[in-house]
């Protein structure tokens, strides 16, 4: 497909279109700094130079229902958000393709490696490079406006879109997520940029074990979700 200069306003028009489809946030990441990111398959990023990161906000009220464990309501909202994101990513990919650019939507919540608990690409890593938010002590992406009460999806493309950049980490000395974790999985260690290894931030096996075991087995939940560290984060608690 073609590789030519895009109109100056193309990237902003793309973002506005994505938001019309229901997104709350959209940003563009340069894939070059992410070339060492572990992806599945290993050649996933070949031929792509940009990534579109898309985020939608989850209803604040659903987190207020969470006490010591996830609720069926939260599980349902979580899965609905993923379906909505997949549809937005599909539409974005088709739009870019119709304009002459290879584009690939990456599913919002697809686990390909259940030992490492990884999908095709880290949507959080892409979102951070796209300026959507920063990586919090709970290892999740935190946005200034919505906190971690968002779900993410990624579209890879060879379209020469204008890139955004990382934003400053604003967690500071806060350890509310660490203190609230039911299995003490969060270490409370901050980062100015990103964690080179997930174990720097948390005991992954503790978190994954709780979510995939006890929490996923709760009647009418059925998926590995929690929501406790998200609920207590001061960012995004207000409407």
N, CA, C and O of each residue as an XYZ file, in Angstrom:
956
protein
N       0.829     -1.187      0.000
C       0.000      0.000      0.000
C       0.876      1.255      0.000
O       2.085      1.180      0.224
N       0.264      2.381     -0.248
C       1.013      3.586     -0.521
C       1.731      4.122      0.709
O       1.345      3.831      1.841
N       2.766      4.897      0.479
C       3.499      5.551      1.552
C       3.746      6.981      1.106
O       4.777      7.283      0.505
N       2.815      7.843      1.398
C       2.928      9.228      0.966
C       2.611     10.143      2.133
O       2.124      9.700      3.173
N       2.889     11.411      1.952
C       2.648     12.392      3.008
C       1.148     12.559      3.225
O       0.382     12.754      2.281
N       0.754     12.479      4.477
C      -0.652     12.662      4.820
C      -0.981     14.147      4.943
O      -0.093     14.950      5.229
N      -2.231     14.521      4.734
C      -2.643     15.906      4.989
C      -2.335     16.262      6.449
O      -2.406     15.397      7.322
N      -1.995     17.518      6.716
C      -1.603     17.943      8.055
C      -2.660     17.650      9.111
O      -2.333     17.409     10.273
N      -3.921     17.669      8.709
C      -4.997     17.483      9.685
C      -5.515     16.042      9.738
O      -6.504     15.765     10.416
N      -4.855     15.132      9.033
C      -5.362     13.759      8.956
C      -5.395     13.079     10.320
O      -6.384     12.439     10.678
N      -4.304     13.220     11.083
C      -4.229     12.538     12.380
C      -5.323     13.024     13.321
O      -5.967     12.217     13.991
N      -5.539     14.334     13.379
C      -6.578     14.871     14.260
C      -7.971     14.451     13.808
O      -8.840     14.172     14.634
N      -8.178     14.406     12.510
C      -9.474     13.954     11.994
C      -9.707     12.487     12.344
O     -10.829     12.086     12.653
N      -8.642     11.692     12.293
C      -8.750     10.271     12.660
C      -9.151     10.135     14.127
O     -10.032      9.346     14.469
N      -8.499     10.908     14.981
C      -8.822     10.855     16.416
C     -10.271     11.270     16.670
O     -10.969     10.648     17.471
N     -10.716     12.312     15.989
C     -12.095     12.781     16.169
C     -13.092     11.723     15.714
O     -14.147     11.544     16.321
N     -12.740     11.024     14.634
C     -13.610      9.964     14.125
C     -13.711      8.838     15.148
O     -14.794      8.315     15.409
N     -12.580      8.477     15.717
C     -12.552      7.403     16.713
C     -13.406      7.782     17.923
O     -14.113      6.941     18.479
N     -13.336      9.046     18.322
C     -14.129      9.495     19.468
C     -15.622      9.526     19.139
O     -16.459      9.313     20.016
N     -15.948      9.788     17.890
C     -17.354      9.723     17.478
C     -17.881      8.303     17.571
O     -19.078      8.086     17.760
N     -16.984      7.340     17.438
C     -17.392      5.929     17.543
C     -17.517      5.484     19.005
O     -17.903      4.348     19.278
N     -17.191      6.379     19.938
C     -17.391      6.051     21.346
C     -16.160      6.080     22.228
O     -16.264      5.845     23.432
N     -15.001      6.362     21.663
C     -13.781      6.406     22.470
C     -13.744      7.673     23.317
O     -14.296      8.705     22.934
N     -13.096      7.585     24.455
C     -12.888      8.753     25.304
C     -11.520      9.378     25.082
O     -11.350     10.590     25.216
N     -10.543      8.537     24.741
C      -9.190      9.012     24.512
C      -8.592      8.292     23.311
O      -8.890      7.124     23.061
N      -7.748      8.999     22.574
C      -7.054      8.388     21.444
C      -5.705      9.073     21.271
O      -5.605     10.295     21.382
N      -4.684      8.296     21.003
C      -3.344      8.847     20.812
C      -2.555      8.009     19.827
O      -2.942      6.890     19.488
N      -1.442      8.568     19.373
C      -0.607      7.883     18.385
C       0.779      7.635     18.968
O       1.426      8.551     19.474
N       1.221      6.392     18.892
C       2.543      6.013     19.397
C       3.496      5.733     18.248
O       3.122      5.129     17.242
N       4.728      6.178     18.414
C       5.801      5.802     17.507
C       6.269      4.411     17.932
O       6.619      4.205     19.094
N       6.278      3.469     17.015
C       6.644      2.100     17.372
C       8.149      1.879     17.504
O       8.570      0.863     18.057
N       8.956      2.793     17.017
C      10.401      2.608     17.076
C      10.905      2.414     18.509
O      11.706      1.508     18.739
N      10.471      3.224     19.483
C      10.933      3.011     20.863
C      10.405      1.712     21.482
O      10.880      1.288     22.536
N       9.422      1.083     20.826
C       8.834     -0.147     21.347
C       9.343     -1.387     20.619
O       8.781     -2.473     20.763
N      10.406     -1.223     19.838
C      10.886     -2.337     19.004
C      11.372     -3.532     19.819
O      11.392     -4.657     19.320
N      11.769     -3.290     21.084
C      12.239     -4.393     21.930
C      11.116     -4.989     22.779
O      11.351     -5.884     23.591
N       9.921     -4.497     22.592
C       8.770     -5.002     23.344
C       8.477     -6.448     22.953
O       8.499     -6.789     21.770
N       8.207     -7.286     23.929
C       7.868     -8.682     23.638
C       6.473     -8.751     23.023
O       5.499     -8.306     23.630
N       6.382     -9.304     21.834
C       5.104     -9.390     21.131
C       4.884    -10.813     20.639
O       5.817    -11.615     20.588
N       3.659    -11.115     20.283
C       3.282    -12.455     19.835
C       2.361    -12.342     18.619
O       1.241    -11.844     18.734
N       2.840    -12.812     17.429
C       4.114    -13.470     17.143
C       5.284    -12.482     17.173
O       5.071    -11.269     17.176
N       6.513    -12.995     17.197
C       7.686    -12.132     17.317
C       7.824    -11.089     16.207
O       8.451    -10.050     16.412
N       7.249    -11.355     15.043
C       7.354    -10.423     13.918
C       6.107     -9.537     13.792
O       5.871     -8.951     12.735
N       5.327     -9.438     14.842
C       4.056     -8.711     14.794
C       4.216     -7.276     14.301
O       3.370     -6.778     13.559
N       5.286     -6.614     14.705
C       5.449     -5.196     14.379
C       6.106     -4.944     13.026
O       6.212     -3.798     12.589
N       6.542     -6.000     12.370
C       7.200     -5.839     11.066
C       6.258     -5.143     10.075
O       5.115     -5.561      9.888
N       6.750     -4.094      9.457
C       5.965     -3.387      8.448
C       5.104     -2.270      9.007
O       4.458     -1.543      8.252
N       5.091     -2.130     10.321
C       4.293     -1.068     10.948
C       5.204     -0.028     11.595
O       6.246     -0.371     12.155
N       4.811      1.234     11.517
C       5.622      2.298     12.102
C       4.889      3.080     13.198
O       5.512      3.797     13.980
N       3.575      2.937     13.244
C       2.768      3.663     14.217
C       1.769      2.713     14.874
O       1.488      1.625     14.372
N       1.244      3.161     16.008
C       0.160      2.431     16.673
C      -0.854      3.451     17.170
O      -0.492      4.459     17.776
N      -2.110      3.179     16.911
C      -3.190      4.013     17.424
C      -3.665      3.383     18.725
O      -4.060      2.217     18.748
N      -3.626      4.149     19.800
C      -4.099      3.672     21.097
C      -5.460      4.288     21.381
O      -5.641      5.500     21.270
N      -6.414      3.439     21.747
C      -7.792      3.879     21.977
C      -8.212      3.465     23.381
O      -7.964      2.336     23.804
N      -8.853      4.389     24.105
C      -9.312      4.089     25.467
C     -10.763      4.496     25.643
O     -11.207      5.518     25.119
N     -11.501      3.673     26.395
C     -12.845      4.068     26.797
C     -12.931      3.988     28.320
O     -12.334      3.121     28.958
N     -13.686      4.911     28.865
C     -13.849      4.985     30.310
C     -14.925      4.022     30.781
O     -15.972      3.881     30.148
N     -14.656      3.365     31.898
C     -15.654      2.496     32.512
C     -16.485      3.317     33.505
O     -15.966      4.266     34.094
N     -17.747      2.977     33.699
C     -18.597      3.721     34.633
C     -18.016      3.702     36.053
O     -17.683      2.641     36.580
N     -17.902      4.876     36.656
C     -17.341      4.985     37.999
C     -18.151      4.169     39.006
O     -17.587      3.538     39.900
N     -19.470      4.186     38.856
C     -20.348      3.532     39.837
C     -20.103      2.035     39.956
O     -20.325      1.460     41.022
N     -19.652      1.396     38.891
C     -19.467     -0.061     38.946
C     -18.340     -0.428     39.912
O     -18.346     -1.513     40.493
N     -17.380      0.470     40.079
C     -16.285      0.193     41.009
C     -16.729      0.371     42.456
O     -16.188     -0.267     43.360
N     -17.705      1.230     42.671
C     -18.192      1.439     44.041
C     -18.915      0.205     44.570
O     -19.113      0.072     45.778
N     -19.312     -0.699     43.672
C     -19.955     -1.943     44.092
C     -18.935     -2.977     44.564
O     -19.288     -3.951     45.230
N     -17.672     -2.758     44.216
C     -16.615     -3.705     44.562
C     -16.167     -3.469     46.002
O     -15.802     -2.351     46.365
N     -16.195     -4.495     46.802
C     -15.738     -4.403     48.180
C     -14.417     -5.165     48.322
O     -13.342     -4.570     48.243
N     -14.501     -6.460     48.528
C     -13.293     -7.272     48.678
C     -13.072     -8.202     47.498
O     -12.117     -8.978     47.485
N     -13.937     -8.127     46.525
C     -13.837     -9.007     45.353
C     -14.621     -8.393     44.202
O     -15.479     -7.537     44.421
N     -14.330     -8.827     42.969
C     -15.061     -8.297     41.823
C     -16.514     -8.765     41.836
O     -16.835     -9.785     42.446
N     -17.370     -8.040     41.180
C     -18.791     -8.378     41.120
C     -19.171     -8.828     39.718
O     -18.472     -8.502     38.759
N     -20.259     -9.568     39.581
C     -20.746     -9.933     38.245
C     -21.012     -8.697     37.380
O     -20.809     -8.736     36.166
N     -21.462     -7.610     37.994
C     -21.692     -6.380     37.246
C     -20.393     -5.859     36.637
O     -20.357     -5.465     35.471
N     -19.330     -5.863     37.434
C     -18.043     -5.401     36.928
C     -17.536     -6.299     35.808
O     -17.020     -5.813     34.802
N     -17.684     -7.595     35.981
C     -17.248     -8.531     34.946
C     -17.986     -8.284     33.637
O     -17.391     -8.350     32.562
N     -19.275     -8.001     33.730
C     -20.072     -7.743     32.531
C     -19.651     -6.443     31.857
O     -19.505     -6.390     30.636
N     -19.454     -5.388     32.662
C     -19.017     -4.097     32.118
C     -17.648     -4.232     31.463
O     -17.409     -3.678     30.390
N     -16.764     -4.958     32.103
C     -15.415     -5.208     31.596
C     -15.459     -5.850     30.210
O     -14.758     -5.418     29.295
N     -16.280     -6.873     30.064
C     -16.378     -7.579     28.786
C     -17.087     -6.743     27.724
O     -16.734     -6.809     26.547
N     -18.076     -5.963     28.129
C     -18.758     -5.078     27.184
C     -17.781     -4.049     26.633
O     -17.775     -3.767     25.434
N     -16.952     -3.488     27.515
C     -15.957     -2.504     27.092
C     -14.989     -3.108     26.081
O     -14.637     -2.460     25.096
N     -14.562     -4.334     26.316
C     -13.648     -4.999     25.390
C     -14.287     -5.181     24.018
O     -13.631     -4.986     22.995
N     -15.556     -5.552     23.995
C     -16.244     -5.718     22.707
C     -16.358     -4.387     21.970
O     -16.170     -4.324     20.755
N     -16.664     -3.332     22.704
C     -16.766     -2.007     22.096
C     -15.425     -1.565     21.523
O     -15.363     -1.009     20.426
N     -14.358     -1.815     22.267
C     -13.025     -1.442     21.802
C     -12.622     -2.224     20.562
O     -12.038     -1.663     19.635
N     -12.928     -3.507     20.541
C     -12.611     -4.318     19.367
C     -13.319     -3.789     18.127
O     -12.757     -3.788     17.031
N     -14.553     -3.342     18.308
C     -15.298     -2.785     17.177
C     -14.677     -1.467     16.715
O     -14.559     -1.223     15.515
N     -14.281     -0.621     17.661
C     -13.639      0.648     17.290
C     -12.319      0.409     16.569
O     -12.005      1.078     15.584
N     -11.550     -0.557     17.073
C     -10.270     -0.875     16.448
C     -10.480     -1.408     15.036
O      -9.726     -1.081     14.120
N     -11.500     -2.222     14.872
C     -11.819     -2.756     13.545
C     -12.166     -1.616     12.585
O     -11.662     -1.568     11.463
N     -13.022     -0.708     13.030
C     -13.426      0.416     12.181
C     -12.233      1.313     11.844
O     -12.105      1.797     10.719
N     -11.363      1.527     12.835
C     -10.177      2.357     12.602
C      -9.264      1.716     11.575
O      -8.739      2.388     10.687
N      -9.079      0.411     11.702
C      -8.228     -0.317     10.776
C      -8.778     -0.259      9.351
O      -8.031     -0.054      8.394
N     -10.081     -0.440      9.224
C     -10.710     -0.396      7.905
C     -10.606      1.000      7.297
O     -10.359      1.145      6.100
N     -10.796      2.028      8.129
C     -10.687      3.399      7.641
C      -9.281      3.683      7.104
O      -9.123      4.251      6.023
N      -8.270      3.283      7.867
C      -6.895      3.488      7.418
C      -6.600      2.672      6.156
O      -5.921      3.142      5.244
N      -7.116      1.457      6.122
C      -6.927      0.611      4.946
C      -7.570      1.227      3.715
O      -6.987      1.210      2.631
N      -8.776      1.773      3.880
C      -9.454      2.417      2.757
C      -8.696      3.642      2.248
O      -8.830      4.042      1.092
N      -7.895      4.228      3.143
C      -7.078      5.373      2.750
C      -5.714      4.949      2.230
O      -4.868      5.786      1.914
N      -5.509      3.624      2.143
C      -4.312      3.110      1.500
C      -3.209      2.632      2.410
O      -2.062      2.528      1.974
N      -3.517      2.332      3.677
C      -2.473      1.955      4.616
C      -2.782      0.633      5.310
O      -3.892      0.406      5.790
N      -1.751     -0.249      5.349
C      -1.903     -1.495      6.082
C      -2.181     -1.172      7.546
O      -1.504     -0.333      8.141
N      -3.160     -1.827      8.114
C      -3.503     -1.591      9.516
C      -4.039     -2.877     10.122
O      -4.756     -3.636      9.470
N      -3.679     -3.110     11.381
C      -4.043     -4.362     12.043
C      -4.615     -4.095     13.430
O      -3.909     -3.576     14.294
N      -5.887     -4.441     13.659
C      -6.450     -4.290     14.999
C      -6.000     -5.437     15.894
O      -6.062     -6.604     15.506
N      -5.548     -5.095     17.091
C      -5.114     -6.102     18.061
C      -6.197     -6.211     19.146
O      -6.531     -5.203     19.768
N      -6.744     -7.391     19.384
C      -7.848     -7.543     20.338
C      -7.572     -6.910     21.703
O      -6.446     -6.934     22.201
N      -8.618     -6.348     22.289
C      -8.479     -5.622     23.553
C      -8.085     -6.517     24.718
O      -7.321     -6.098     25.588
N      -8.587     -7.728     24.748
C      -8.327     -8.592     25.912
C      -8.226    -10.044     25.471
O      -9.149    -10.837     25.656
N      -7.084    -10.368     24.884
C      -6.856    -11.730     24.396
C      -5.550    -12.248     24.986
O      -4.480    -11.722     24.680
N      -5.629    -13.261     25.820
C      -4.435    -13.842     26.439
C      -3.926    -14.971     25.551
O      -4.625    -15.957     25.320
N      -2.706    -14.816     25.060
C      -2.108    -15.831     24.193
C      -1.114    -16.713     24.946
O      -0.813    -17.826     24.514
N      -0.613    -16.217     26.056
C       0.354    -16.963     26.857
C      -0.109    -16.915     28.308
O       0.050    -15.890     28.972
N      -0.675    -18.000     28.805
C      -1.229    -18.004     30.152
C      -0.184    -18.291     31.233
O      -0.494    -18.273     32.424
N       1.035    -18.550     30.816
C       2.123    -18.660     31.792
C       2.655    -17.276     32.127
O       2.924    -16.960     33.285
N       2.800    -16.461     31.096
C       3.284    -15.098     31.287
C       2.133    -14.095     31.389
O       2.348    -12.927     31.714
N       0.914    -14.555     31.112
C      -0.261    -13.676     31.082
C      -0.026    -12.485     30.151
O      -0.043    -11.323     30.557
N       0.193    -12.837     28.884
C       0.466    -11.811     27.881
C      -0.383    -12.038     26.644
O      -0.735    -13.169     26.310
N      -0.704    -10.948     25.974
C      -1.420    -11.003     24.712
C      -0.461    -10.761     23.566
O       0.744    -10.974     23.699
N      -0.994    -10.319     22.445
C      -0.158    -10.073     21.273
C       0.805     -8.911     21.507
O       1.946     -8.930     21.044
N       0.322     -7.889     22.239
C       1.150     -6.716     22.535
C       0.617     -6.089     23.814
O      -0.552     -6.267     24.158
N       1.456     -5.369     24.506
C       1.027     -4.666     25.712
C       0.303     -3.379     25.323
O       0.933     -2.415     24.889
N      -1.014     -3.368     25.480
C      -1.778     -2.154     25.177
C      -1.354     -1.018     26.102
O      -1.402      0.150     25.715
N      -0.940     -1.354     27.323
C      -0.510     -0.329     28.276
C       0.776      0.351     27.800
O       0.913      1.570     27.903
N       1.709     -0.439     27.281
C       2.965      0.126     26.794
C       2.718      1.059     25.609
O       3.311      2.133     25.516
N       1.845      0.639     24.719
C       1.503      1.468     23.559
C       0.803      2.744     24.006
O       1.117      3.834     23.528
N      -0.151      2.603     24.931
C      -0.899      3.763     25.411
C       0.011      4.776     26.095
O      -0.186      5.984     25.960
N       0.997      4.291     26.822
C       1.951      5.195     27.477
C       2.724      5.994     26.441
O       2.897      7.204     26.592
N       3.191      5.329     25.391
C       3.925      6.025     24.335
C       3.025      6.956     23.533
O       3.501      7.897     22.899
N       1.729      6.689     23.566
C       0.772      7.521     22.824
C       0.263      8.689     23.664
O      -0.595      9.449     23.216
N       0.787      8.834     24.878
C       0.405      9.963     25.705
C      -0.946      9.838     26.382
O      -1.488     10.827     26.877
N      -1.501      8.619     26.409
C      -2.813      8.410     27.033
C      -2.710      8.511     28.556
O      -3.626      9.001     29.215
N      -1.594      8.046     29.104
C      -1.400      8.066     30.545
C      -0.020      7.555     30.901
O       0.844      7.436     30.032
N       0.196      7.249     32.180
C       1.488      6.753     32.645
C       1.303      5.386     33.315
O       0.182      4.974     33.613
N       2.411      4.704     33.543
C       2.345      3.381     34.166
C       2.388      3.533     35.683
O       3.372      4.018     36.243
N       1.305      3.112     36.340
C       1.201      3.261     37.778
C       1.881      2.145     38.545
O       2.386      1.189     37.957
N       1.891      2.275     39.868
C       2.519      1.278     40.724
C       1.777     -0.058     40.690
O       2.335     -1.093     41.056
N       0.518     -0.029     40.250
C      -0.250     -1.266     40.091
C      -0.012     -1.896     38.717
O      -0.664     -2.874     38.350
N       0.929     -1.324     37.964
C       1.330     -1.783     36.631
C       0.301     -1.417     35.561
O       0.535     -1.643     34.373
N      -0.821     -0.862     35.970
C      -1.842     -0.467     35.011
C      -1.554      0.921     34.464
O      -0.790      1.691     35.046
N      -2.180      1.221     33.335
C      -2.087      2.570     32.797
C      -3.008      3.472     33.613
O      -4.156      3.118     33.886
N      -2.500      4.631     33.996
C      -3.309      5.595     34.734
C      -3.428      6.867     33.915
O      -2.425      7.451     33.503
N      -4.653      7.287     33.685
C      -4.899      8.525     32.957
C      -5.224      9.632     33.949
O      -5.807      9.379     35.003
N      -4.844     10.858     33.609
C      -5.058     11.977     34.519
C      -6.537     12.207     34.804
O      -6.907     12.564     35.923
N      -7.375     12.007     33.808
C      -8.797     12.303     33.946
C      -9.615     11.137     34.486
O     -10.538     11.342     35.273
N      -9.287      9.922     34.073
C     -10.103      8.759     34.418
C      -9.398      7.738     35.300
O      -9.978      6.700     35.619
N      -8.170      8.008     35.696
C      -7.417      7.022     36.458
C      -7.216      5.749     35.653
O      -6.984      5.800     34.445
N      -7.305      4.601     36.329
C      -7.190      3.308     35.634
C      -8.556      2.767     35.231
O      -8.675      1.614     34.817
N      -9.575      3.592     35.352
C     -10.941      3.156     35.016
C     -11.167      3.225     33.509
O     -12.149      3.796     33.036
N     -10.248      2.638     32.776
C     -10.319      2.611     31.321
C      -9.951      1.221     30.821
O      -9.289      0.453     31.520
N     -10.382      0.908     29.615
C      -9.920     -0.268     28.895
C      -9.266      0.227     27.617
O      -9.600      1.298     27.110
N      -8.321     -0.572     27.094
C      -7.490     -0.134     25.973
C      -7.512     -1.113     24.809
O      -7.764     -2.307     24.971
N      -7.240     -0.567     23.637
C      -7.056     -1.411     22.461
C      -6.040     -0.720     21.551
O      -5.801      0.481     21.679
N      -5.448     -1.479     20.636
C      -4.376     -0.972     19.780
C      -4.633     -1.312     18.312
O      -5.124     -2.391     17.982
N      -4.290     -0.364     17.443
C      -4.311     -0.604     16.002
C      -2.914     -0.304     15.463
O      -2.422      0.817     15.597
N      -2.285     -1.288     14.863
C      -0.975     -1.105     14.234
C      -1.174     -0.627     12.805
O      -2.093     -1.077     12.121
N      -0.322      0.281     12.352
C      -0.490      0.801     10.996
C       0.840      1.289     10.423
O       1.762      1.629     11.165
N       0.925      1.318      9.105
C       2.094      1.911      8.463
C       1.801      3.334      7.994
O       2.620      3.937      7.300
N       0.649      3.871      8.364
C       0.326      5.260      8.032
C       1.242      6.199      8.822
O       1.390      6.026     10.031
N       1.857      7.184      8.171
C       2.789      8.101      8.854
C       2.051      9.158      9.687
O       2.141     10.354      9.412
N       1.330      8.699     10.697
C       0.549      9.596     11.542
C       1.460     10.423     12.451
O       2.578     10.009     12.758
N       0.982     11.578     12.875
C       1.741     12.422     13.798
C       1.698     11.779     15.186
O       0.628     11.431     15.684
N       2.849     11.628     15.790
C       2.917     10.906     17.062
C       2.731     11.830     18.265
O       3.044     13.020     18.225
N       2.211     11.235     19.329
C       2.144     11.898     20.624
C       3.323     11.384     21.450
O       4.102     10.558     20.973
N       3.453     11.859     22.664
C       4.575     11.408     23.484
C       4.143     11.088     24.895
O       3.045     11.457     25.312
N       5.005     10.399     25.641
C       4.678     10.033     27.023
C       4.403     11.257     27.889
O       4.926     12.344     27.642
N       3.574     11.058     28.908
C       3.275     12.125     29.864
C       3.957     11.819     31.191
O       4.367     10.683     31.427
N       4.081     12.803     32.046
C       4.773     12.654     33.325
C       4.000     11.733     34.267
O       2.775     11.805     34.370
N       4.739     10.874     34.942
C       4.148     10.010     35.962
C       3.755     10.869     37.160
O       4.565     11.638     37.678
N       2.492     10.731     37.598
C       1.974     11.571     38.674
C       1.584     10.778     39.925
O       0.848     11.284     40.771
N       2.071      9.544     40.047
C       1.742      8.744     41.225
C       2.385      9.292     42.497
O       1.802      9.213     43.579
N       3.581      9.843     42.360
C       4.269     10.397     43.513
C       4.492      9.363     44.605
O       4.915      8.240     44.334
N       4.203      9.753     45.846
C       4.419      8.884     46.997
C       3.187      8.035     47.335
O       3.212      7.269     48.299
N       2.131      8.163     46.565
C       0.886      7.436     46.841
C       1.107      5.922     46.787
O       1.763      5.408     45.881
N       0.547      5.225     47.772
C       0.641      3.757     47.805
C      -0.733      3.135     48.070
O      -0.819      2.026     48.597
N      -1.796      3.838     47.711
C      -3.143      3.346     47.993
C      -3.420      2.016     47.307
O      -4.081      1.150     47.881
N      -2.925      1.844     46.095
C      -3.151      0.580     45.388
C      -2.413     -0.557     46.083
O      -2.943     -1.661     46.214
N      -1.196     -0.288     46.525
C      -0.428     -1.310     47.254
C      -1.146     -1.730     48.532
O      -1.259     -2.915     48.844
N      -1.623     -0.733     49.255
C      -2.251     -1.006     50.545
C      -3.577     -1.755     50.399
O      -3.979     -2.483     51.306
N      -4.251     -1.581     49.272
C      -5.565     -2.203     49.081
C      -5.504     -3.593     48.478
O      -6.485     -4.332     48.555
N      -4.383     -3.973     47.880
C      -4.299     -5.261     47.184
C      -4.571     -6.420     48.137
O      -3.909     -6.524     49.169
N      -5.519     -7.285     47.824
C      -5.899     -8.383     48.731
C      -4.836     -9.458     48.896
O      -4.912    -10.246     49.838
N      -3.848     -9.513     48.010
C      -2.802    -10.526     48.139
C      -1.411     -9.895     48.252
O      -0.396    -10.572     48.086
N      -1.378     -8.592     48.536
C      -0.101     -7.861     48.671
C       0.815     -8.094     47.473
O       2.019     -8.308     47.615
N       0.204     -8.045     46.290
C       0.979     -8.282     45.069
C       1.717     -7.034     44.600
O       2.731     -7.141     43.911
N       1.224     -5.854     44.965
C       1.809     -4.598     44.495
C       2.919     -4.156     45.444
O       2.697     -4.021     46.647
N       4.096     -3.936     44.908
C       5.264     -3.621     45.727
C       5.329     -2.154     46.140
O       6.011     -1.813     47.107
N       4.630     -1.291     45.421
C       4.644      0.129     45.748
C       5.867      0.862     45.235
O       6.198      1.944     45.721
N       6.530      0.286     44.270
C       7.731      0.885     43.680
C       7.330      1.716     42.464
O       6.665      1.212     41.558
N       7.725      2.970     42.441
C       7.357      3.847     41.331
C       8.375      3.826     40.205
O       9.465      3.273     40.349
N       8.014      4.429     39.093
C       8.911      4.564     37.951
C       8.651      5.889     37.257
O       7.503      6.325     37.160
N       9.687      6.524     36.781
C       9.514      7.776     36.042
C       9.082      7.502     34.613
O       8.451      8.345     33.975
N       9.422      6.324     34.112
C       9.100      5.989     32.719
C       8.236      4.731     32.668
O       7.009      4.809     32.608
N       8.896      3.566     32.693
C       8.161      2.306     32.669
C       9.008      1.228     33.323
O      10.219      1.379     33.487
N       8.353      0.145     33.690
C       9.053     -0.976     34.325
C       9.649     -1.874     33.250
O       8.946     -2.324     32.346
N      10.943     -2.130     33.354
C      11.611     -3.007     32.376
C      11.111     -4.442     32.507
O      11.116     -5.208     31.544
N      10.680     -4.788     33.719
C      10.148     -6.117     33.991
C       8.966     -5.947     34.934
O       9.027     -5.143     35.864
N       7.892     -6.695     34.703
C       6.697     -6.538     35.534
C       6.943     -6.859     36.994
O       6.261     -6.340     37.876
N       7.941     -7.735     37.251
C       8.254     -8.109     38.624
C       8.856     -6.941     39.413
O       8.928     -7.004     40.640
N       9.285     -5.884     38.730
C       9.758     -4.700     39.436
C       8.609     -4.051     40.202
O       8.804     -3.474     41.272
N       7.407     -4.157     39.631
C       6.243     -3.474     40.201
C       5.396     -4.369     41.099
O       4.853     -3.906     42.103
N       5.282     -5.643     40.745
C       4.405     -6.507     41.523
C       4.822     -7.972     41.443
O       5.584     -8.385     40.568
N       4.294     -8.731     42.385
C       4.473    -10.181     42.363
C       3.378    -10.720     41.451
O       2.245    -10.947     41.877
N       3.740    -10.919     40.189
C       2.749    -11.254     39.165
C       1.991    -12.532     39.482
O       0.785    -12.613     39.249
N       2.686    -13.529     40.009
C       2.036    -14.810     40.274
C       0.937    -14.672     41.327
O      -0.089    -15.348     41.249
N       1.147    -13.805     42.300
C       0.128    -13.582     43.323
C      -1.127    -12.960     42.696
O      -2.249    -13.405     42.938
N      -0.907    -11.933     41.896
C      -2.030    -11.247     41.249
C      -2.766    -12.183     40.297
O      -3.985    -12.331     40.381
N      -2.021    -12.813     39.392
C      -2.634    -13.694     38.392
C      -3.333    -14.879     39.056
O      -4.406    -15.300     38.622
N      -2.720    -15.410     40.105
C      -3.318    -16.550     40.785
C      -4.652    -16.205     41.416
O      -5.596    -16.992     41.344
N      -4.741    -15.057     42.024
C      -5.986    -14.623     42.658
C      -7.069    -14.390     41.611
O      -8.209    -14.822     41.783
N      -6.711    -13.705     40.527
C      -7.689    -13.370     39.495
C      -8.174    -14.603     38.743
O      -9.375    -14.810     38.573
N      -7.214    -15.425     38.294
C      -7.575    -16.580     37.472
C      -8.135    -17.735     38.294
O      -8.809    -18.621     37.769
N      -7.843    -17.707     39.598
C      -8.338    -18.775     40.455
C      -9.616    -18.399     41.172
O     -10.715    -18.630     40.668
N      -9.467    -17.818     42.354
C     -10.621    -17.502     43.203
C     -11.618    -16.550     42.561
O     -12.821    -16.811     42.575
N     -11.131    -15.445     41.998
C     -12.057    -14.435     41.474
C     -12.794    -14.904     40.225
O     -13.993    -14.663     40.084
N     -12.086    -15.571     39.321
C     -12.740    -16.063     38.102
C     -13.773    -17.143     38.416
O     -14.691    -17.378     37.631
N     -13.617    -17.801     39.575
C     -14.541    -18.877     39.958
C     -15.800    -18.364     40.646
O     -16.712    -19.142     40.926
N     -15.859    -17.071     40.921
C     -17.057    -16.507     41.543
C     -18.231    -16.658     40.578
O     -18.092    -16.333     39.399
N     -19.373    -17.137     41.044
C     -20.531    -17.304     40.151
C     -20.860    -16.018     39.392
O     -20.940    -14.937     39.975
N     -21.048    -16.163     38.082
C     -21.422    -15.071     37.187
C     -20.309    -14.047     36.980
O     -20.548    -12.984     36.408
N     -19.092    -14.357     37.441
C     -17.932    -13.520     37.095
C     -17.215    -14.203     35.930
O     -17.243    -13.696     34.808
N     -16.580    -15.333     36.180
C     -16.086    -16.178     35.103
C     -14.893    -15.687     34.319
O     -14.441    -16.385     33.412
N     -14.360    -14.512     34.626
C     -13.182    -13.995     33.927
C     -12.189    -13.490     34.978
O     -12.592    -13.112     36.078
N     -10.896    -13.481     34.644
C      -9.878    -13.056     35.615
C      -9.843    -11.535     35.783
O      -9.042    -10.857     35.140
N     -10.701    -11.004     36.637
C     -10.751     -9.570     36.909
C     -10.707     -9.342     38.414
O     -10.947    -10.262     39.197
N     -10.400     -8.115     38.812
C     -10.368     -7.762     40.223
C     -11.020     -6.399     40.429
O     -12.162     -6.315     40.881
N     -10.282     -5.313     40.092
C     -10.839     -3.968     40.172
C     -10.566     -3.236     41.470
O     -10.870     -2.048     41.578
N      -9.992     -3.922     42.474
C      -9.793     -3.305     43.789
C      -8.765     -2.177     43.736
O      -9.019     -1.097     44.270
N      -7.621     -2.401     43.111
C      -6.600     -1.349     43.039
C      -7.059     -0.196     42.151
O      -6.649      0.948     42.346
N      -7.904     -0.500     41.185
C      -8.454      0.545     40.324
C      -9.401      1.426     41.121
O      -9.381      2.650     40.992
N     -10.227      0.802     41.941
C     -11.223      1.538     42.727
C     -10.573      2.559     43.652
O     -11.062      3.683     43.761
N      -9.491      2.196     44.317
C      -8.911      3.083     45.323
C      -8.020      4.182     44.746
O      -7.694      5.138     45.450
N      -7.629      4.066     43.500
C      -6.764      5.083     42.889
C      -7.458      6.441     42.920
O      -8.599      6.554     42.473
N      -6.793      7.478     43.440
C      -7.431      8.794     43.533
C      -7.697      9.454     42.187
O      -8.556     10.330     42.089
N      -6.979      9.052     41.162
C      -7.236      9.604     39.840
C      -8.502      8.978     39.258
O      -8.633      7.755     39.208
N      -9.417      9.815     38.825
C     -10.632      9.332     38.168
C     -11.751      8.943     39.093
O     -12.747      8.387     38.629
N     -11.644      9.208     40.388
C     -12.704      8.792     41.309
C     -13.942      9.670     41.183
O     -15.052      9.236     41.491
N     -13.751     10.889     40.734
C     -14.882     11.802     40.596
C     -15.419     11.782     39.170
O     -14.721     11.409     38.227
N     -16.680     12.196     39.037
C     -17.288     12.276     37.717
C     -16.702     13.431     36.935
O     -17.090     13.662     35.790
